[in-house]
Amino acid sequence: MNKVTSTTIKISPQSLKRGVVVMAAEEYERLQTRAIPTYYLTGKKALELDKLVEDGLREHRAGKTIKARSLKEALKVYERRHGRN
């Protein structure tokens, strides 16, 4: 059996409100390897995606985006706004 020693850890009040998890490093590494991987785009596809995001943010700032709880609800709102059946 492993010997357990007491250690004091300082945790900010904000972190306490959100929640804190303590786990073994091996378990954390295992969870990290199962996480969704990060992909980095380069070249033409990266530029196309950057433009798409830029356009979307511009529309959002202009108030042209739709707030909805689901894709189905968003499509209904879009159809009402644009008169499509």
Secondary structure, DSSP 8 states (H G I E B T S, - for coil): ------------HHHHHH------HHHHHHHHHHS-------HHHHHHHHHHHHHHHHHHHTT-S---SSHHHHHHHHHHHHT--
